[in-house]
Amino acid sequence: MKIAIFTDTYAPEINGVVTSIKNFTKLLGDKGHEIMIYCPKYDSEDNEVHKNIKIKRLFAVSFINNKDVRVAIPSPFTIINELRKFKPDIVHIQTPMTIGCVALAAAKMMGLKNIQTYHTYIPGDMVYLMPKAMPNVNKILDNSLKYLNVIKNLKPAKKASETPKTIKSRNRNMMNDAFAWTVTRAIYNRADLIITPTEIVKNELKNHGIGPEIKVLSNGVDLSVIVKKSDYSPQKRILHGGRLGFEKSVDVALGAFGILAASDKDVVLDIASDGPARGKLEKMVTRLKLEDRVNFLGFLPRKDLNTLYVKYDFLINASTMETQGLVILEAMAAGLSVLGVNKLAAPELIKEGVNGYLSALFNENQMAENMKKMSEQMQQSIESMQQQQMEMDMQSTRQILENLIKISFDQEELLNKTKGVNVYNPLYLQLMQDQYKLIDDISIVEDSIQELSKRVSQ
């Protein structure tokens, strides 16, 4: 299959969208699919080498409110010519900005099916846009298609029967909810299929008038590159994960840490990321007199970040707009508990008192209280979680043994039994690999059961 992927963000930028695209395109490329990625041109570029993946960089300029972000505004004819040369079977649009919108218009003109992934919670990202400066997205798409004389073949975007209430903005530059959802409907109602990483986000889209079919598919993480935590002795070190954007509520996490730091003189917070809000956050640290307790590590290469988690007691993230939160998944995969907020995808990942805690939105005091609770109960909680994990491992191992007997070591039959599972999900692939390693020899499985039984009984 030939797949054209359009994204307004790509390497060398570091964010969840880029990580997701890199992960699944590599898996698809390894499977023999031919992929062309259309993305902005940066001053420095990371064009990874893969025989089945090619990258087409489009001229771009710095975004007015975030100099690290590049904006490309290609003409529909440029994209149409590119698609005619590549001849894709499907167009996959990853972002709803300029490249994504133009690609959508081009795909409609050429009669190509388009899949759109809803990575970003648009109401949260409106912090970077000014209402008067933001053109009407419906007009952009409709005018492009009129110009190409194919407007009568396009179904118009659905209009809201009711205007959602304007939510309180934590930033004067944030647009109201109604406008954000108008933008969302204008773009995503023109998709043939929508992919979203969590069930909660799927429901949010449906509740706001998004009509096309929506499939839930986790971005997943590559477990093979994440170092897993083995030493759970308290380190008095907390990690904040997630880009330092104004919409990410990092100031709430920082304020909560300030409350905790007043009663715990040893605890330290490391912020492993960067972004447009860093300057204001650094000033906040100075104002709170936490210069010796808070460290800004900046953007870290993926290989360094994957080994970083194990050095900390737990991860905190105050963002209210995570559609999945790859940093949360990665931290959990490394063995960390997570403190998040009760909004969008976080409640789907964080189970209260099991693998972390949830705080109310923008509530510094509750988040500080949860941080204190996690610090004090960490050892006890981790030991309990380890015990539960050993019992789960034992049950899982026994189940594998039963499956071995049933299928007589026939791997094809094992794969048939997992029909319907997305084989391109990195987490699933790693699970299958781990499973095959484990079932190489039935005696190893039996020994594992005996060993786990001893550990659980201790």
C-alpha positions in Angstrom: 0.0 0.0 0.0 1.1 3.6 -0.7 0.3 6.0 2.1 0.6 9.8 2.0 1.0 11.3 5.4 0.5 15.0 6.0 1.6 16.7 9.2 2.2 20.3 10.3 4.9 19.1 12.8 7.7 16.7 12.4 11.3 16.1 13.4 13.4 17.9 14.6 10.4 19.0 16.7 9.9 16.8 19.8 6.3 16.1 20.7 3.7 13.3 20.9 2.5 13.7 17.4 6.0 13.4 16.0 6.7 10.3 18.2 3.5 8.7 17.1 4.1 9.3 13.4 7.7 8.0 13.7 6.6 4.8 15.6 3.8 3.7 13.3 5.5 4.7 10.0 8.5 2.6 10.9 6.3 -0.4 11.6 4.4 0.1 8.4 7.6 0.6 6.5 9.0 -2.6 8.0 5.9 -4.4 6.7 6.7 -3.3 3.1 4.2 -0.4 2.8 5.5 2.7 0.9 5.1 6.0 2.8 5.6 9.6 1.9 5.6 12.1 4.7 4.8 15.8 3.8 5.9 18.2 6.6 7.4 21.6 7.2 11.0 22.5 6.4 13.2 23.4 9.4 16.6 25.0 9.8 18.0 21.7 10.9 16.3 18.5 9.8 16.1 14.9 10.9 15.5 12.8 7.8 15.8 9.2 9.1 16.8 6.6 6.6 14.3 3.8 5.7 14.0 2.3 2.3 10.2 2.5 2.4 9.8 6.0 4.0 10.5 9.2 2.1 10.1 12.8 3.5 9.0 15.8 1.4 9.8 19.1 3.2 7.6 22.1 2.4 8.8 25.7 2.7 7.8 27.1 6.1 8.3 30.1 8.4 8.3 30.4 12.2 5.0 30.6 13.9 4.3 34.1 15.4 3.6 32.9 18.9 6.1 30.1 19.1 9.4 30.4 17.2 10.2 26.7 17.5 7.1 25.8 15.5 7.2 26.1 11.7 4.2 26.9 9.5 4.0 25.9 5.8 1.2 27.1 3.6 1.5 25.1 0.4 -0.9 25.8 -2.5 -3.5 23.1 -3.3 -1.8 22.7 -6.8 1.5 21.9 -5.2 0.0 19.2 -3.1 -2.1 17.9 -6.0 1.0 17.6 -8.1 2.8 15.8 -5.3 0.0 13.3 -4.9 -0.2 12.7 -8.7 3.4 11.8 -8.7 3.2 9.6 -5.6 -0.2 8.0 -6.5 -1.2 7.1 -2.9 -3.9 4.6 -2.0 -4.8 6.6 1.1 -4.2 10.1 2.5 -3.6 10.2 6.3 -3.8 13.7 7.8 -2.2 14.0 11.2 -2.8 17.7 12.0 -5.6 20.2 11.4 -3.5 23.2 10.5 -2.4 24.6 7.2 -0.7 21.5 5.6 -3.6 19.3 6.9 -6.3 21.6 5.5 -4.7 22.0 2.1 -4.1 18.2 1.9 -7.8 17.7 2.8 -8.9 19.9 0.0 -6.5 18.2 -2.5 -7.6 14.7 -1.4 -11.3 15.7 -2.0 -10.5 17.2 -5.4 -8.7 14.0 -6.4 -11.3 11.7 -5.0 -8.9 10.1 -2.6 -10.1 8.6 0.7 -8.7 10.5 3.8 -8.1 9.3 7.3 -7.6 11.9 10.0 -6.0 11.3 13.4 -7.3 13.5 16.2 -4.0 14.0 18.2 -4.6 17.4 19.6 -7.4 18.8 21.7 -8.2 21.9 19.6 -9.9 23.9 22.3 -6.7 23.8 24.3 -4.5 24.8 21.4 -6.5 27.9 20.7 -4.2 29.7 23.2 -1.9 30.3 20.3 -4.5 31.9 18.0 -6.2 35.2 17.9 -9.9 35.1 16.9 -9.6 38.1 14.6 -6.6 36.7 12.8 -7.9 33.2 12.4 -9.6 32.8 9.0 -12.8 30.7 8.8 -11.7 27.2 8.1 -14.9 26.3 6.3 -14.2 29.2 3.8 -10.6 28.0 3.3 -11.7 24.5 2.4 -14.8 25.6 0.4 -13.0 28.3 -1.6 -10.1 25.9 -2.4 -12.6 23.4 -3.8 -14.6 26.0 -5.7 -11.4 27.2 -7.3 -10.8 23.6 -8.3 -14.4 23.3 -9.6 -15.3 20.3 -7.6 -17.4 21.9 -4.9 -20.6 20.1 -5.8 -18.9 16.7 -5.1 -18.2 17.8 -1.5 -20.7 17.5 1.4 -20.6 20.6 3.5 -19.3 20.4 7.1 -22.1 19.9 9.6 -23.2 23.0 11.5 -23.8 22.9 15.2 -27.4 22.8 16.2 -26.4 24.3 19.5 -23.5 26.6 20.3 -21.5 25.1 23.3 -21.1 27.4 26.2 -17.9 29.4 26.3 -15.6 28.0 28.9 -13.5 30.1 31.3 -10.1 30.8 29.7 -7.0 30.7 31.8 -5.2 32.8 29.2 -6.6 36.0 27.6 -5.5 34.8 24.2 -7.5 31.6 24.3 -10.5 31.5 22.0 -13.9 30.4 23.3 -15.1 26.8 23.1 -17.7 27.4 20.4 -15.1 28.7 17.9 -12.8 25.8 18.6 -15.5 23.2 18.0 -16.5 25.1 14.8 -13.0 24.6 13.5 -13.0 21.0 14.6 -16.3 20.2 12.8 -15.2 22.0 9.7 -12.1 19.8 9.4 -13.0 16.4 10.9 -16.5 16.1 9.4 -14.8 15.9 6.0 -12.9 12.8 7.0 -13.8 9.3 5.7 -12.5 7.8 8.9 -11.2 9.4 12.2 -8.7 7.8 14.5 -8.4 8.8 18.1 -6.2 7.3 20.8 -8.8 7.0 23.6 -12.5 6.2 24.1 -13.0 9.4 26.1 -11.8 11.5 23.3 -14.0 9.6 20.8 -17.1 10.4 23.0 -16.0 14.0 23.2 -15.9 14.3 19.5 -19.3 12.6 19.0 -20.9 14.8 21.7 -19.8 17.9 19.7 -21.2 16.9 16.4 -18.4 14.9 14.7 -20.2 12.6 12.3 -17.8 10.2 10.5 -16.9 6.8 11.9 -14.3 7.0 14.7 -11.9 4.2 15.5 -10.0 4.1 18.8 -6.4 3.1 18.4 -3.8 3.8 21.0 -0.5 5.4 19.9 1.3 2.8 22.0 4.9 2.9 23.1 8.0 1.0 22.0 8.7 -1.0 25.1 12.0 -2.3 23.7 13.7 1.1 24.1 12.3 2.0 27.6 14.5 1.2 30.6 12.3 -0.3 33.3 12.6 0.8 36.9 13.9 -1.8 39.4 15.0 0.2 42.4 12.0 1.7 44.2 13.8 3.2 47.2 12.6 6.9 47.5 14.8 9.3 45.6 13.1 12.5 46.5 13.0 13.4 42.8 9.9 14.2 40.9 9.7 14.4 37.1 7.4 16.6 35.1 6.8 15.4 31.5 5.2 17.2 28.6 5.9 20.1 26.4 6.1 23.6 28.0 3.2 25.1 26.2 0.9 27.8 27.7 -2.0 25.4 27.2 -0.3 22.6 29.2 -0.9 24.1 32.7 2.7 23.6 33.8 2.3 26.6 36.1 -0.2 24.6 38.1 2.2 21.7 38.6 4.9 24.2 39.5 2.6 25.9 42.0 1.7 22.6 43.6 5.4 21.7 43.9 6.0 25.0 45.6 3.4 24.0 48.2 5.0 20.6 48.7 8.5 22.0 48.8 7.5 24.3 51.8 7.0 21.2 53.9 9.6 18.8 52.4 13.0 20.4 52.3 14.6 17.6 50.3 12.3 17.0 47.3 13.4 18.2 43.8 11.5 18.7 40.6 13.1 18.2 37.2 11.2 19.5 34.1 12.3 17.5 31.1 11.0 19.5 28.2 11.0 22.9 26.6 8.5 25.2 24.9 7.2 28.7 24.5 6.1 29.0 28.2 9.6 28.2 29.6 10.5 31.9 30.1 7.4 32.6 32.2 7.9 29.4 34.2 11.5 30.3 35.0 10.4 33.6 36.3 7.8 31.8 38.4 10.5 29.6 39.9 12.4 32.7 40.8 9.4 34.3 42.4 8.7 31.2 44.4 12.4 31.1 45.4 12.8 27.5 44.2 15.9 28.0 42.0 17.8 25.3 43.9 14.8 22.9 43.8 13.6 23.1 40.2 15.7 22.2 37.2 14.8 22.8 33.6 16.5 20.0 31.5 15.2 21.2 28.1 14.3 19.0 25.2 16.0 15.6 25.5 16.8 13.2 22.7 14.3 10.2 22.7 17.1 7.8 23.7 18.0 9.9 26.7 14.4 10.3 27.8 13.7 6.6 27.6 16.5 6.0 30.2 15.5 9.0 32.4 12.3 7.8 34.0 13.9 5.2 36.3 15.7 8.0 38.2 12.5 9.4 39.7 9.9 8.5 42.2 6.9 9.5 40.1 5.8 11.7 37.2 3.4 14.7 37.3 1.4 16.3 34.5 -1.2 18.9 35.0 -2.3 19.2 31.4 -6.1 19.3 30.8 -5.9 18.6 27.1 -4.2 15.2 26.7 -5.9 13.1 24.0 -3.7 10.3 25.2 -0.5 11.6 26.8 2.5 9.6 25.5 4.7 10.8 28.3 2.2 9.2 30.8 2.3 5.9 28.8 6.0 5.9 28.7 6.4 6.7 32.4 4.0 3.8 33.3 5.9 1.5 30.9 9.1 2.4 32.8 7.4 1.5 36.1 6.5 5.0 37.5 3.2 6.0 39.0 1.7 9.2 37.6 -0.1 12.2 39.1 -2.4 13.8 36.5 -5.7 15.7 36.3 -9.3 14.4 35.9 -9.8 15.5 32.3 -9.9 13.7 28.9 -7.4 10.8 28.5 -5.7 10.9 31.9 -8.6 9.2 33.8 -8.6 6.4 31.2 -4.9 5.7 32.0 -4.6 6.6 35.7 -6.4 4.4 38.2 -6.8 6.2 41.5 -4.5 4.6 44.2 -3.4 1.8 41.8 -0.9 3.4 39.4 -1.3 7.0 40.4 -3.7 9.8 41.5 -5.9 12.3 39.8 -6.4 15.9 40.9 -9.1 18.4 40.0 -8.4 20.8 37.2 -6.2 23.8 38.1 -6.2 22.8 41.8 -2.7 23.4 43.1 -3.6 22.5 46.7 -5.1 19.1 45.8 -2.2 18.3 43.5 0.3 19.2 46.2 -1.6 17.0 48.6 -1.5 14.1 46.2 2.2 14.6 45.6 2.7 14.5 49.4 0.6 11.3 49.6 2.5 9.7 46.8 5.9 10.6 48.4 4.9 9.2 51.8 3.1 6.1 50.5 5.4 5.4 47.6 7.3 2.5 49.2 4.2 0.8 50.5 2.3 1.4 47.3 5.1 0.1 45.1 5.5 -3.0 47.1 1.8 -3.6 46.8 1.9 -3.0 43.1 4.9 -5.3 42.7 3.0 -8.1 44.6 -0.1 -7.6 42.4 2.1 -7.6 39.3 3.8 -10.9 40.3 0.4 -12.5 40.9 -0.8 -11.2 37.5 2.4 -12.5 35.9 1.8 -15.9 37.4 -1.8 -16.0 36.1 -0.7 -14.8 32.7 2.1 -17.4 32.6 -0.3 -20.2 33.5 -2.7 -19.0 30.8 0.1 -19.1 28.3 0.9 -22.7 29.3 -2.7 -23.6 28.8 -2.7 -21.9 25.4 0.4 -23.9 24.5 -1.3 -27.1 25.2 -4.4 -26.1 23.2 -2.6 -24.9 20.1 0.4 -27.4 20.1 2.9 -24.6 19.6 1.3 -23.5 16.4 2.1 -19.8 16.1 -0.2 -19.3 13.2 -3.2 -20.5 15.2 -2.1 -18.2 18.0 -2.2 -15.3 15.6 -5.6 -16.3 14.4 -6.9 -16.2 17.9 -5.9 -12.6 18.1 -7.8 -11.6 15.0 -9.0 -8.0 15.2 -6.1 -6.7 17.2 -4.1 -4.0 15.5 -0.8 -5.6 14.6 0.7 -2.2 13.9 0.4 -1.2 17.5 4.0 -1.1 19.0 2.7 -2.3 22.3 0.9 -5.3 20.7 4.0 -6.2 18.7 6.2 -6.1 21.7 3.7 -8.2 23.6 3.7 -10.8 20.9 7.5 -10.8 20.8 7.7 -11.3 24.5 5.1 -14.0 24.3 7.0 -16.0 21.7 10.2 -15.7 23.7 8.4 -17.0 26.7 6.8 -20.0 24.9 10.0 -21.3 23.3 10.2 -24.1 25.8 7.4 -25.4 27.9 9.7 -26.3 30.7 10.7 -22.6 31.1 7.1 -21.7 31.5 6.6 -24.4 34.2 9.7 -23.2 36.0 8.4 -19.6 35.9 5.2 -20.7 37.5 7.0 -22.4 40.4 9.3 -19.4 40.9 6.4 -16.9 40.9 4.5 -19.1 43.3 7.5 -18.9 45.8 7.8 -15.2 45.5 4.0 -14.6 46.0 4.0 -16.8 49.1 7.0 -14.9 50.7 
